[in-house]
Amino acid sequence: MANFAKPDGPRFAVDVYQNEYLPEGGREVNAIVTVTSTGGGTVGATGAGNAATAPAAAVVLMVDASGSMDYPPTKMRNARDATAAAIDALRDGTRFAVVAGTHVAKEVYPGGGRVAVADGTTREQAKHALRGVGAGGGTAIGTWLRLADTLLAGADVSIRHGILLTDGRNEHEDPADLKAALDACAGRFTCDARGVGTDWEVKEVTGIASALLGTADIVADPEDLAADFTRMMENVMGKEVADVSLRVWTPDGTTIRFLKQVAPSVEELTGRRTEAGPRTGDYPTGAWGDESRDYHLCVEVPAAGIGQEMLAARVSLVVLQGDGTVRNLGEQGLVRAVWTEDVEASTSLNPQVAHYTGQAELSRAIQQGLDLRKRGDIDGATARLGRAVQLARESGNADTAKLLAKVVDVVDAATGTVRLKAKVAEADEMTLETRSTKTVRVTK
């Protein structure tokens, strides 16, 4: 275990779980890298008492105010109430702004292209301004994100975050415009995205959260928005360190096949690498509070003979700072390769690697099964969702198993034998798709 403690801040630890033994000629090395941050001291804390010791943060709340938010009329009211609840959860001193999103982005509070500083007065002013937000117009989410980026960029803070709520599809903007906005905002702020109701596009909302290293979820009942927004804001207030990257060094002749986050959700990071020196790359992970995440690293090493061993990869944590310099968060986690003629040693599956390989397959099986179902391929959908049921059972992923049971009738979970339900509530199908990447931790 390697760890790093910064004064008055969280302590980071890195643990590597792997079976380092390979058969003669073996070239693939797999490892689970667990990163844990503890001892920050302000996780979930709000109020004036923590403002002096907490890191400077800014949050922009982007609320859908398009015409569809008026159907039913209570939806817009619930969105306003949820935003007000999130504002109440702001820690004193946090910079914040509220944006109403339609086919254009409009500053609701404080206005003037700036952010406010949270205190008792500004919270009340913001909630008063919210009451004037009504529904009308189209949906162009890229414009909301670009305004949020501008507002956050003007705040002299270390942690920048957005919270985005939509109830519809991004119909008044070319998909290329949304992608361009996401590309422009990536690395500048993180963003949680929520879809309310059932008229929005899952892949749009999850794509926004993925690109901006945030969370995505469905709030099927607008009445539940306030509780969800409060939880999101409390999580943001618990962030202590921004712009943390996994830095991976590999020796000559070694290739990184993939690097992905596998807990608390599956998130592909391979394509997000930025070069950081000879044979070294950085993979962004966003901001951290008191939490633990698991990553699956797979590297291909040169073939070697029995008895040889090598360092296949070195993994460390770094913080990208505002002045362009990098601060190293301590010692590295080491991934090794040892060639042996011991068949039992070289064929033994590491429990952590096996577990998360199954969790990643579970996520793929759900998404593939739902896509096939939408296309009318009943046999294909049944096979893939049946495999998902089997994997959920094997891994103990009870939450996903419950969601699957709303889409298929489970005949035999052990064998993955299922029947597609004739009628599935749209909210149930969208919930399964949205949460398909959520995983359960392995028992170490």
C-alpha positions as CSV (number, residue, x, y, z in Angstrom):
1,M,0.0,0.0,0.0
2,A,1.2,3.5,-0.8
3,N,-0.3,6.6,0.7
4,F,0.0,10.4,0.8
5,A,-1.3,12.9,3.3
6,K,-1.5,16.6,2.6
7,P,-1.8,19.0,5.6
8,D,-5.4,19.4,6.8
9,G,-6.5,17.3,3.8
10,P,-7.3,13.8,2.8
11,R,-4.9,10.9,2.8
12,F,-4.6,8.9,-0.5
13,A,-3.8,5.2,-0.5
14,V,-3.1,3.0,-3.5
15,D,-3.5,-0.8,-3.4
16,V,-2.8,-3.2,-6.3
17,Y,-4.5,-6.6,-6.6
18,Q,-3.3,-9.0,-9.2
19,N,-2.0,-12.5,-10.0
20,E,1.5,-11.6,-11.3
21,Y,2.2,-15.1,-12.5
22,L,2.2,-15.9,-16.2
23,P,2.8,-19.1,-18.2
24,E,5.8,-19.3,-20.6
25,G,4.9,-17.1,-23.5
26,G,2.1,-15.3,-21.5
27,R,1.8,-11.6,-22.3
28,E,-1.3,-10.2,-20.7
29,V,-1.1,-8.7,-17.2
30,N,-4.3,-7.6,-15.3
31,A,-4.5,-5.7,-12.1
32,I,-7.1,-3.9,-10.0
33,V,-5.8,-0.6,-8.6
34,T,-7.8,0.6,-5.6
35,V,-7.5,4.3,-4.8
36,T,-8.9,5.5,-1.4
37,S,-9.1,9.0,0.0
38,T,-9.8,9.4,3.7
39,G,-9.6,12.1,6.4
40,G,-10.7,15.1,4.4
41,G,-12.9,16.2,7.3
42,T,-15.6,18.1,5.4
43,V,-17.4,15.5,3.4
44,G,-21.1,16.3,3.2
45,A,-20.6,19.2,5.5
46,T,-22.5,22.5,4.9
47,G,-22.8,25.8,6.7
48,A,-20.7,28.6,7.8
49,G,-18.7,26.6,10.3
50,N,-16.7,24.8,7.7
51,A,-16.0,27.6,5.2
52,A,-12.6,28.5,6.6
53,T,-11.1,25.0,6.2
54,A,-12.9,23.8,3.1
55,P,-11.4,24.1,-0.4
56,A,-12.8,26.9,-2.5
57,A,-15.5,25.6,-4.8
58,A,-18.0,26.9,-7.4
59,V,-21.2,25.3,-8.6
60,V,-23.5,26.2,-11.4
61,L,-27.0,24.7,-11.3
62,M,-28.5,24.3,-14.8
63,V,-32.3,23.8,-14.8
64,D,-34.3,22.8,-17.8
65,A,-36.9,25.5,-18.4
66,S,-38.1,24.3,-21.8
67,G,-41.8,24.1,-22.7
68,S,-42.1,20.4,-21.8
69,M,-41.3,21.2,-18.2
70,D,-44.9,22.5,-18.0
71,Y,-46.4,19.0,-18.6
72,P,-47.5,18.5,-16.0
73,P,-47.2,21.9,-14.4
74,T,-45.9,20.4,-11.1
75,K,-42.7,19.3,-12.9
76,M,-41.4,22.9,-13.2
77,R,-42.4,23.6,-9.6
78,N,-40.6,20.4,-8.4
79,A,-37.5,21.5,-10.4
80,R,-37.5,24.9,-8.7
81,D,-38.0,23.4,-5.3
82,A,-35.1,20.9,-6.0
83,T,-32.8,23.7,-7.0
84,A,-33.8,25.7,-3.9
85,A,-32.9,22.6,-1.8
86,A,-29.5,22.4,-3.5
87,I,-28.9,26.0,-2.8
88,D,-29.7,25.5,0.9
89,A,-27.1,22.7,0.9
90,L,-24.3,25.1,-0.3
91,R,-21.5,25.7,2.2
92,D,-21.0,29.3,3.1
93,G,-18.4,30.9,0.9
94,T,-19.1,28.6,-2.1
95,R,-19.4,30.5,-5.4
96,F,-22.6,29.6,-7.2
97,A,-25.0,30.6,-10.0
98,V,-28.3,29.4,-11.4
99,V,-28.9,29.0,-15.2
100,A,-32.3,28.4,-16.9
101,G,-31.9,26.3,-20.0
102,T,-34.0,26.3,-23.1
103,H,-32.9,26.7,-26.7
104,V,-30.7,29.4,-25.1
105,A,-29.0,29.7,-21.7
106,K,-30.2,32.4,-19.4
107,E,-28.6,33.6,-16.1
108,V,-31.2,33.4,-13.4
109,Y,-28.9,34.4,-10.5
110,P,-26.9,36.4,-9.8
111,G,-26.6,37.7,-13.4
112,G,-24.0,39.9,-15.0
113,G,-21.8,37.0,-16.1
114,R,-20.6,36.4,-12.5
115,V,-21.1,34.0,-9.6
116,A,-22.4,34.9,-6.1
117,V,-20.8,33.9,-2.8
118,A,-23.1,31.7,-0.7
119,D,-24.4,33.1,2.6
120,G,-27.8,33.6,4.2
121,T,-28.6,36.6,2.0
122,T,-27.5,35.3,-1.4
123,R,-29.3,32.0,-0.8
124,E,-32.6,33.8,-0.2
125,Q,-32.0,36.1,-3.2
126,A,-31.3,33.1,-5.4
127,K,-34.5,31.2,-4.2
128,H,-36.5,34.4,-4.8
129,A,-35.1,34.7,-8.4
130,L,-36.0,31.0,-9.0
131,R,-39.7,31.7,-8.4
132,G,-39.7,33.7,-11.6
133,V,-38.5,30.9,-13.8
134,G,-41.2,29.5,-16.0
135,A,-41.3,26.9,-18.8
136,G,-41.2,27.8,-22.5
137,G,-38.9,27.2,-25.5
138,G,-36.7,24.4,-26.8
139,T,-33.7,22.4,-25.6
140,A,-30.1,23.1,-26.5
141,I,-27.9,21.7,-23.7
142,G,-24.7,22.7,-25.3
143,T,-25.5,26.3,-24.7
144,W,-26.2,25.6,-21.0
145,L,-22.8,23.9,-20.6
146,R,-20.9,26.7,-22.4
147,L,-22.5,29.4,-20.1
148,A,-21.7,27.3,-17.0
149,D,-18.1,27.0,-18.2
150,T,-17.9,30.8,-18.6
151,L,-19.3,31.4,-15.2
152,L,-17.1,28.8,-13.5
153,A,-14.0,30.0,-15.3
154,G,-14.5,33.4,-13.7
155,A,-14.4,32.0,-10.2
156,D,-11.0,31.8,-8.4
157,V,-11.6,28.4,-6.9
158,S,-10.0,24.9,-7.1
159,I,-13.1,22.9,-7.5
160,R,-15.6,23.6,-10.3
161,H,-18.8,21.7,-10.7
162,G,-22.1,21.7,-12.6
163,I,-25.5,20.1,-11.9
164,L,-27.7,19.7,-14.9
165,L,-31.4,18.7,-15.0
166,T,-33.3,18.0,-18.2
167,D,-36.7,16.4,-19.0
168,G,-36.3,16.1,-22.8
169,R,-34.2,15.4,-25.8
170,N,-31.6,17.8,-27.1
171,E,-33.8,18.6,-30.1
172,H,-32.9,22.2,-30.8
173,E,-29.2,21.7,-31.3
174,D,-27.1,19.6,-33.7
175,P,-25.5,16.6,-31.9
176,A,-22.2,17.9,-33.2
177,D,-22.8,21.2,-31.2
178,L,-23.4,19.3,-28.0
179,K,-20.3,17.2,-28.6
180,A,-18.2,20.3,-29.3
181,A,-19.5,21.8,-26.0
182,L,-18.6,18.7,-24.1
183,D,-15.1,18.6,-25.6
184,A,-14.6,22.3,-24.7
185,C,-15.8,21.8,-21.1
186,A,-14.0,18.5,-20.4
187,G,-11.2,19.0,-17.9
188,R,-12.5,22.4,-16.9
189,F,-15.4,21.3,-14.6
190,T,-17.1,18.2,-13.6
191,C,-20.9,17.7,-14.0
192,D,-23.7,15.5,-12.6
193,A,-26.6,15.1,-15.0
194,R,-30.2,14.0,-14.2
195,G,-33.1,13.1,-16.4
196,V,-36.6,13.8,-14.9
197,G,-39.6,11.9,-16.1
198,T,-39.3,9.6,-19.2
199,D,-39.1,11.8,-22.2
200,W,-35.4,12.3,-22.3
201,E,-32.6,10.3,-24.0
202,V,-30.6,8.1,-21.7
203,K,-27.5,8.1,-23.9
204,E,-27.5,11.9,-24.0
205,V,-27.6,12.3,-20.2
206,T,-25.2,9.5,-19.5
207,G,-22.9,10.9,-22.2
208,I,-22.8,14.3,-20.6
209,A,-21.9,12.9,-17.2
210,S,-19.3,10.5,-18.7
211,A,-17.6,13.3,-20.6
212,L,-17.5,15.6,-17.6
213,L,-16.6,12.9,-15.0
214,G,-19.8,13.2,-13.1
215,T,-22.7,10.9,-12.2
216,A,-25.9,10.3,-14.2
217,D,-29.3,9.1,-13.0
218,I,-33.0,9.1,-13.6
219,V,-35.5,10.8,-11.3
220,A,-38.7,9.2,-12.7
221,D,-41.0,11.0,-10.2
222,P,-40.4,14.8,-10.1
223,E,-41.5,14.7,-6.4
224,D,-38.1,13.0,-5.7
225,L,-36.0,15.8,-7.2
226,A,-35.4,17.8,-4.1
227,A,-33.9,14.8,-2.2
228,D,-31.7,13.9,-5.1
229,F,-30.5,17.5,-5.6
230,T,-29.7,17.7,-1.9
231,R,-27.6,14.5,-2.0
232,M,-25.7,15.7,-5.1
233,M,-24.9,19.0,-3.6
234,E,-23.8,17.4,-0.3
235,N,-21.5,15.2,-2.4
236,V,-20.0,18.2,-4.2
237,M,-19.4,20.0,-0.9
238,G,-17.4,17.0,0.3
239,K,-14.9,17.2,-2.6
240,E,-11.4,18.2,-1.3
241,V,-9.0,17.8,-4.2
242,A,-9.7,18.6,-7.8
243,D,-8.1,17.5,-11.1
244,V,-6.6,14.2,-9.8
245,S,-5.2,11.9,-12.5
246,L,-3.9,8.4,-12.5
247,R,-0.4,8.4,-13.9
248,V,0.7,5.2,-15.5
249,W,4.3,4.4,-16.5
250,T,5.2,1.3,-18.5
251,P,8.6,0.1,-19.7
252,D,9.8,-0.3,-23.3
253,G,7.9,-3.0,-25.3
254,T,4.8,-2.8,-23.0
255,T,1.4,-1.7,-24.3
256,I,-1.5,-0.5,-22.3
257,R,-4.5,-2.4,-23.6
258,F,-7.0,-0.6,-21.5
259,L,-7.6,1.3,-18.3
260,K,-11.1,1.7,-16.9
261,Q,-12.8,2.6,-13.7
262,V,-14.8,-0.4,-12.5
263,A,-16.2,0.9,-9.2
264,P,-18.4,2.5,-8.2
265,S,-19.3,2.5,-11.9
266,V,-17.8,1.4,-15.1
267,E,-16.1,4.2,-17.0
268,E,-13.7,3.8,-19.9
269,L,-10.6,5.9,-19.5
270,T,-8.3,4.4,-22.1
271,G,-9.0,7.1,-24.8
272,R,-8.6,10.0,-22.3
273,R,-4.9,9.5,-21.9
274,T,-2.7,12.6,-22.2
275,E,1.1,12.1,-22.6
276,A,3.1,13.1,-19.5
277,G,6.6,12.1,-20.4
278,P,8.5,9.1,-21.8
279,R,6.2,6.0,-21.7
280,T,4.0,7.9,-19.2
281,G,0.4,8.9,-19.5
282,D,-2.2,10.6,-17.3
283,Y,-5.8,9.5,-17.1
284,P,-8.3,12.0,-15.5
285,T,-10.4,11.0,-12.5
286,G,-11.9,14.4,-11.5
287,A,-12.4,15.6,-8.0
288,W,-12.1,13.5,-4.8
289,G,-13.6,13.6,-1.3
290,D,-13.7,10.8,1.2
291,E,-14.2,7.8,-1.1
292,S,-12.7,4.8,-2.8
293,R,-12.6,3.8,-6.5
294,D,-11.3,0.8,-8.3
295,Y,-9.6,0.7,-11.7
296,H,-8.8,-2.2,-14.0
297,L,-5.5,-1.9,-15.8
298,C,-4.6,-4.4,-18.5
299,V,-1.1,-4.3,-20.1
300,E,0.6,-6.4,-22.7
301,V,4.2,-7.2,-21.9
302,P,7.0,-8.8,-24.1
303,A,7.2,-12.5,-23.9
304,A,9.8,-13.9,-21.5
305,G,11.2,-17.2,-20.3
306,I,10.5,-19.2,-17.1
307,G,12.0,-17.5,-14.0
308,Q,12.1,-14.1,-15.5
309,E,10.2,-11.2,-13.9
310,M,9.6,-7.5,-14.7
311,L,7.8,-4.4,-13.6
312,A,4.9,-4.2,-16.0
313,A,3.5,-0.8,-14.8
314,R,3.9,1.9,-12.2
315,V,0.7,3.7,-11.1
316,S,0.6,6.9,-9.1
317,L,-1.7,9.8,-8.4
318,V,-1.0,13.3,-9.5
319,V,-2.8,16.6,-9.2
320,L,-2.8,19.0,-12.1
321,Q,-2.5,22.5,-10.7
322,G,-3.6,25.8,-12.0
323,D,-0.1,27.0,-13.0
324,G,0.4,23.9,-15.2
325,T,2.6,22.1,-12.7
326,V,2.0,18.6,-11.3
327,R,2.0,17.6,-7.7
328,N,2.7,14.0,-7.0
329,L,0.5,12.4,-4.3
330,G,3.0,9.9,-3.0
331,E,4.5,6.5,-3.8
332,Q,3.4,4.3,-6.7
333,G,1.5,1.1,-6.9
334,L,3.5,-1.6,-8.7
335,V,2.2,-4.1,-11.3
336,R,4.5,-7.1,-11.8
337,A,4.9,-9.9,-14.2
338,V,6.6,-13.2,-13.2
339,W,6.9,-16.1,-15.6
340,T,6.5,-19.6,-14.0
341,E,6.1,-23.2,-15.0
342,D,3.7,-23.7,-12.1
343,V,0.4,-24.2,-13.9
344,E,-1.7,-23.7,-10.8
345,A,-0.1,-20.3,-10.1
346,S,-0.3,-19.1,-13.7
347,T,-3.9,-20.1,-14.3
348,S,-5.3,-18.9,-10.9
349,L,-7.7,-15.9,-11.4
350,N,-7.2,-13.1,-9.0
351,P,-10.6,-12.6,-7.2
352,Q,-10.7,-8.8,-7.8
353,V,-9.8,-9.1,-11.5
354,A,-12.4,-11.8,-12.0
355,H,-15.1,-9.9,-10.2
356,Y,-14.7,-6.7,-12.1
357,T,-14.3,-8.4,-15.4
358,G,-17.8,-9.9,-14.7
359,Q,-19.1,-6.5,-13.7
360,A,-17.9,-4.9,-16.9
361,E,-19.5,-7.7,-18.9
362,L,-22.7,-7.2,-16.9
363,S,-22.9,-3.6,-17.9
364,R,-22.3,-4.4,-21.6
365,A,-24.9,-7.2,-21.6
366,I,-27.6,-4.9,-20.2
367,Q,-26.9,-2.2,-22.7
368,Q,-26.7,-4.6,-25.6
369,G,-29.8,-6.4,-24.5
370,L,-31.9,-3.2,-24.2
371,D,-30.6,-2.0,-27.6
372,L,-31.7,-5.3,-29.2
373,R,-35.0,-5.2,-27.5
374,K,-35.7,-1.7,-28.9
375,R,-34.8,-3.0,-32.4
376,G,-37.3,-5.9,-32.0
377,D,-34.6,-8.7,-31.8
378,I,-36.4,-10.7,-29.2
379,D,-34.0,-13.7,-29.3
380,G,-30.9,-11.5,-29.1
381,A,-32.3,-9.4,-26.3
382,T,-33.4,-12.5,-24.3
383,A,-29.9,-14.0,-24.6
384,R,-28.1,-10.9,-23.5
385,L,-30.4,-9.9,-20.7
386,G,-30.4,-13.5,-19.5
387,R,-26.6,-13.4,-19.4
388,A,-26.9,-10.2,-17.4
389,V,-29.2,-11.9,-14.9
390,Q,-26.7,-14.7,-14.5
391,L,-23.8,-12.2,-14.0
392,A,-25.8,-10.1,-11.5
393,R,-26.5,-13.2,-9.4
394,E,-22.9,-14.5,-9.5
395,S,-21.5,-11.1,-8.4
396,G,-24.1,-10.4,-5.8
397,N,-25.3,-7.2,-7.5
398,A,-28.7,-7.3,-5.9
399,D,-29.7,-3.7,-7.0
400,T,-29.1,-4.5,-10.7
401,A,-30.9,-7.9,-10.3
402,K,-34.0,-6.1,-9.0
403,L,-33.9,-3.7,-12.0
404,L,-33.5,-6.6,-14.5
405,A,-36.5,-8.4,-12.9
406,K,-38.7,-5.4,-14.0
407,V,-37.8,-6.0,-17.6
408,V,-37.6,-9.8,-17.8
409,D,-39.3,-12.7,-16.0
410,V,-36.5,-14.7,-14.4
411,V,-37.0,-18.5,-14.9
412,D,-33.6,-19.6,-13.6
413,A,-31.0,-16.9,-12.5
414,A,-28.2,-19.5,-12.2
415,T,-28.4,-20.4,-15.9
416,G,-29.6,-17.0,-17.1
417,T,-32.9,-18.4,-18.4
418,V,-35.4,-15.5,-18.8
419,R,-38.4,-14.4,-20.8
420,L,-38.9,-10.8,-21.9
421,K,-41.9,-9.2,-20.2
422,A,-44.6,-8.4,-22.7
423,K,-45.1,-4.9,-21.1
424,V,-42.4,-2.9,-19.4
425,A,-42.9,0.5,-17.8
426,E,-40.8,3.0,-19.7
427,A,-39.4,4.3,-16.4
428,D,-38.2,0.8,-15.4
429,E,-36.4,0.3,-18.8
430,M,-34.8,3.7,-18.6
431,T,-33.7,3.2,-15.0
432,L,-32.0,-0.1,-15.9
433,E,-30.2,1.5,-18.8
434,T,-29.1,4.6,-16.9
435,R,-27.8,2.5,-13.9
436,S,-26.4,-0.3,-16.0
437,T,-22.8,0.9,-15.3
438,K,-23.2,0.9,-11.5
439,T,-21.2,-1.9,-9.9
440,V,-20.8,-3.6,-6.5
441,R,-17.4,-3.7,-4.7
442,V,-15.6,-7.0,-4.4
443,T,-15.1,-8.3,-0.9
444,K,-11.3,-8.1,-0.4
